[in-house]
Amino acid sequence: MHVPKEKIKVAILVERFRIVGYMYKYPGARLLDIVNVKDTAFLPVTDAEIYSLADGQKLASAYFLGINRHTVSFFYPLEQLEIDNGPAQPPPPQPGF
């Protein structure tokens, strides 16, 4: 049975690397819910690009990457990132949350 999921472009910082790729969540779920699943050791990321934090150079790319969730310093959705327009606004509250 196929369950529809939303595709979200994210940046993830782990140790000495910044990873840019796509994570998937169920409609209505928060991106944070994916990372907080206790019985999952790895976060799935597709179409991943791996960059050095030291110089920003692209080091590798992969169709699929499993990231140990315990190594994640922080992550953020790139669709909601605001660069020159002030702070990003949070998404509207979801019903039931």
Steps between C-alpha positions, in 0.01 A plus 500: 500500500642836398463787746541850349779710648612860463850558358697773683841637403717528812849591615647283775819572693695200627850522642712661222240480223189675369264268317234633264232263379140391536318350797143373495222545754138402528248774421426698815812375681788725599851457367616476861281190544724312255814568702337421834399143410688308770505159331665633183878538516541650152326782315436429132603779259471476122679695225760595763793735445777506761699820560800578718424743782861620487497638145150431360641272229271225370654168596252243374145432393281194547155386394442375856674580826424367848606747770548386858249717683730524805760690293261777386593841644202673340287498187258732326264499202645700212156596366435718805845657521505880477836661422452875459138546603534462875420192706302216350139481610382170650245305299137539606391267782377160391160380624544264793844628604 
